[in-house]
C-alpha cells in the first residue's frame, strides 16, 4: 500500500514537501502525551475518536 501511494504522489509531480499541500494529520498517544498539544497555535481544529477490537 505504501509503495502504491508513494508512486501515485511521484507521478503527480509532488516530489518535495514544498509541492505537497497538507490537509490534516492523525495524532495518537496517551492522554498525558496528547495533553501537551493543548493550546498549540498550529492546531486549528480537532476531533476525537476511539478504535477498539472487533466484537466478532
C-alpha positions, 0 to 999 in steps of 0.5 A: 500500500505504501509503495502504491501511494508513494508512486501515485504522489511521484507521478503527480509531480509532488516530489518535495514537501514544498509541492505537497499541500497538507490537509490534516494529520492523525495524532495518537498517544496517551492522554498525558502525551496528547495533553501537551498539544493543548493550546498549540497555535498550529492546531486549528481544529480537532476531533476525537475518536476511539478504535477498539477490537472487533466484537466478532 
